[in-house]
């Protein structure tokens, strides 16, 4: 699965880290010296979560609160919260991908249907274990993952499991980023990626992780596209033939997101049409998208993101007016205004940047904040 993460009146020593769990500081330094880089500052600023500075009795509850938007966590049998719980995560936003470096002590986790019904988290999750083991069950299928292995999971389905003391790097990609291959990816939910393509992806993740603190804005979008393409290729070669999922097992939020993606450019993509297709009331639909600013706001953002992808694709030469119309804007000025507000740059500036080989990652809107839970980290780039 994924996951996951003493003070007094005078100076105190840092709580001891379990001796059998390697204590490695992230980000890791490159193994060999690199050539001089351009005079462009790093694009990424890490997010941090740690229980190390908390009194032992408070550590597990802090971890539980941090992970609550994603999973409900629990301690192994026989372990008390009073014993302390060491966990830490470092998060890195790469445009439309969140990378989380994690060290955590053994625990259990569960994401059930009730959580999915109220959650906007339906990301694809690729994880690489550095140490420890985990066992995760989804749709009555259990996968076991150990050091050096990759897992793939859709966070739009229920799952549960447990893990030992472990270290891992976790990649979260929003549903829309790989939605063109959603059928293939959903069929491979909760699988271990193996084979030569998986080995290549592991090597790529290793190299990316070693340089997270040095990446420039020009490099970030290319890395995200490469990771996405490699993940799809790995899944295609590793999918279980019996791994199909039924729509009844699918989280309601993922069903709604999928419907929006499949009908993104339809004039009939309305709340009423969605209610009929999903078999839910307007009240329930509005509740699902309340955290996203409403269903119409969510659709608008998805269309703008699709327009951004078209404009930042060097092979896409469609006029900006056509891209605007496909995004649901009949008036070019309205499209430019909405696009600039969302991404901090105009459509023409993005297209010129592509021509100059300087594609920039879309910045988060200034009204957003990074928050203190993994849920805040995830929705930060939706």
N, C-alpha and C positions, 0 to 999 in steps of 0.2 A: 504494500500500500504505500501510502505516502506516510512517513511522518513521525516525525514530527518531533519538538522542542522537548550572607549572614551579616546581617548587619548588626552593629551594636554601637556603643558610645565611643569606642576607640577602634583603631585599625585592626582588621581581622584578616586571616589568611583566606585565600580562595578555597572553596570547598574542593576536596580531592576528587579528581576524575577517576572513574574505575580503571584499575591498572590494565585490564584486558582490552579496553577500548582505546584505540590509538587516539592521541590528542594532537590533532593537526590544525594549525591556524589557517583560516581561509581569508582572502584568496591565496592560493598557492602561487609561489613565484615560478616563472618559467625555468625549466631545467638548464637551458643554455642562454647566453647573452643574445639579445636581439639587435638587429640593425636599428640605426637611429630612425625614429618615427617622425612623421610630419609634425609641424608646430600646431597641432590641434589638440586641445585639452581632452581628457577623458569624458566620455558621454554619460557614464553610469555612476550613480551614488548609491551605495548599499543601504538596505534597510536592516535593522537588527532586532532580534528578540533573544533574550537569554533569561534563565532562571538563576544564574550563578550568584547574583548579588542579593538574592532574596533569602530570608530565613528558611531553613529546610521545610518547616511546617507549611509555608506558603507556596512552595515551588510547584507542586503538582497542580494546584488550583489555578495558578498563573498559566501553566501550559494548557490546561483544559479550556480556559477562557480564550486563549490565543487560537486554539484549533477549533473552537465551537462552530464557526460558520461552515467548516468543512466536514468534520467528524466529531462524534462524541468519544472521548478517550476514557479509559479506565485502567487502573493499576492491576498487575498480576495478582493472582490469589496469594494471600499471605503477606503482601507488602502493604505497609501503612503509609498514608500521606505524611505522617510525622517523620518517616525515614529520610525524607528529602527526595527530590527528583530533578536531576540535571538535564537540561535541554537547551539547545541554542539553534537558531536559524539566522542565516544571512540571505536576504532577498535582493535580487537584481532585476530591474525592469529593462528588458530589451525590446522596446516598442510593444509589439503584440506577443511577447513571450515573457513569462516570469520564471526566473531560475532561482531555486532555493537550495542553499547548501545547509545541510542539517546534521546535527549530532543529537542523539536522544537515548535515554535509557529505555529498557523494555517496558512495553505497555500494550493494551488492546485498543481497538478502534472500531467504530461502526457508523455507517451512514445508511439510514433506513428510508423507507418511502415517505414517512412523515417529514423528514428533513428535506427531501428532494422537492416535495410539494411547495415548500415555502422558500426555496433557495434559487438564486440566480446563477449559481455556480454549476456549469455543465461542461467544464473544460476537458480537453484531452490531457492526460498525465503520463509522461514518460519518466521513469526513475531508474537511476543507476546506483546500485548499492556498492559502497566501498568496504563496509564491514558489517557483520551481523547477518541475521536472517529474518524473513517475514513470511507469514502464511496468510493469504487473503482468499476469501470465498465470495464469489459473485455468481448468482444464478446456479447454485449448487455445484459450481466448479471451483476447486481450490488450486491455487498456484503457490509454489514455494520459490522464493528468490534468495540468492546468497551473494557473496562478494563477487564483483565483476560482472554481474548479470543485469540485464535490462528488463523492466516490465512495462506494459502498456495498459492503460485503463481509461475508460470514459467515466467522468465524475457525474454523469447524468443517470447512472444506475445505482441501485443499492449494493453495498458491499460491507464486509466485516472481516476482521482478522486480528492478528497479534504479531508483535515483532520483539526480538531480543535487543539488547544494547546495540546500537548501529550508527553508522555514518552513511549518508547518501547525498546525491545531488538530484533534485527533482525539477522537472521541466513542465510548466503548465502553459498550454496553448488554448486560446479561446475557440469555442465551437466553430465560429464562422471562418476561422483561418484555414481549416481543413474540411469545411463542410462539403466541398465537391466530392470528397471521398468518404462521406459519413457512413454510407452503407458498408463499405469495406472495413472501416475502423470499428464500427459498432459490432461487427461480427467477430472481431478480434479482441473484444473487451476482456480484461483480466488475463492476458497471456504474457508469456516470457518470450522476448524477441531473441532469436538465435540465428546462427549462420554467418556467412562472410559479411553481409550487409550490416548486421547488428554489430559485428566487430568494428566495421568502419565507423559506425555511428558512435560507438564507445570512444574510439580514438578522437573523433571530432569533438565530442563533449569534453574529453580530457583537455584538448588544446584550448577550447573556448573557456573552460573553467580557469585554466592557468592564466588567462589574460583578461578576466572580467574587469579588473581595475584599470586596464589600459585601453580598452576599446574606444574608438571614436564614433561620432554620430554617423559618419559615412559607412562604417563597417557593420553597424548593428542591423539594418534591414536585410542585408545580404545573409548575415548569419541566421536570422530568423527564417528566411526563405529556405536556406539550405537545411536547417534542422527539420522544418516541416516536410520538405521533399524526401529527406532521408528517412524520417519516421514513417511516412506512407509507404515507401519502398520496403522498409523492414517489415511492416505489418503485412504487406502483400505476400511476402515470402515466408512469414511465420504463422499466419492465421490458421487456427484450428478449423477443419472442415465442418465440425459440429458446433461451432461457436455462435450460431445465430441467436438473436434475442427477439422476443415478441414485443409488439407495441404495448401490450398490457403491462410489461415489466418496466417500460420506459418512464422516467420521471416526467411529470406533467410539464415542468419548465422546459425540458429538452424537446418534448413534443411541440411545444409552442415555438421554441427557437427554430426547430427544423421546418415547421410550416412557414415561418417568416422567411427563412432562407430560400425555400423552394418557390415562394411566391413574391420574392423581394421586389421584382420589377412589374408586378401586376397592379393594374388600377383597382382591382377588387380586393387588395390586401387591406381589409378594414376590421375593426373589432367585431362587428357582427359576423363577418365571414369566418373569423377565427373561432368565435364561440360555436358556430354551427359545425365547423370541421373538428374541433376538439371535444365537443359535447359538454361544454361548461357554460356557466352563466357569465354575463358581463361583469358582475361583481367579483366572481372568482378570477376572471381574466385580469381585472384591474389590480386585484390583490397580488397576483403573480408578478406583475411588473411595477409594483409600487416602489420598490427599491431602485428601479431603473428610471424613475421619473415618469412612468406611465407607458402604456403600450405604444402609443403614437410616437412618443419621444424615442423609445427604443428602436422602432422601425426607421425613424429618421436617422438615427446614429448609424444603424447598419447600412443604410443606403449611402451615407457619407463615407463610411469606411470602405465600401465597395468602390465608390468613386475615387477615393484616395489610392486604392490598389491599382485601378485602371490608369490613373495619372502617373503613378510611380513605376509603371511597367514600361521599360524602354521599347518593347515590341508593340505597344498599343499606340496607334497613331490616330485614333478617333478624335474628332474635334471636341473641344471642351463642351460645346453646346450640346452635342449628342450625349456625352457622359452626364451632363446636368439633367437632361430630359429623362435619361434612364434612372436617375436618382430621384425622380419625382418633382423636379423643378422646371416649370414652364418659363420662368423669367430668369435670365442669366444672372442678373444682379442679386436676386434672392439666393441663388446657389452660391455665388461668390461670398456673400455675406455669411451664410450659414457655414460654409466650408472653412472660411478664415477664422470664424469664432471657435470652431471645433478643433482645428489643428494649428492655429497660430500662423498660418501661411496661406496665401491665395492659391487657387488652382494653377494659375500661370506660373507662380513661383515654384510650385512642386514640379511642374513639367520642365521648367528651365533647369531645375536642379538635377533632374534625370539626365537631361542632355549634357550637362557638365560633369556627369558621373559623381554627383554629390548628393545622393538621395538621403534625406534626413528622416529620422524616425519621428512620427507624429507625437508632439509633446502632450502631456496630460493637460486637460483644461485647468486653468488657474484656480477654479473654485474647488477642485478636488484636493483631498489631503491623503497622505499615505496611511494614516490610521495605525492601529496597534495590534490588529489581529490578522491572521492569514487571509481572512475574508476581505479585509480592507486592501491588502496587497493584491489580491486577485481582481477585484472589481476596479482597481485603480487604472487598469489598462483596457477595460472592456469597451 
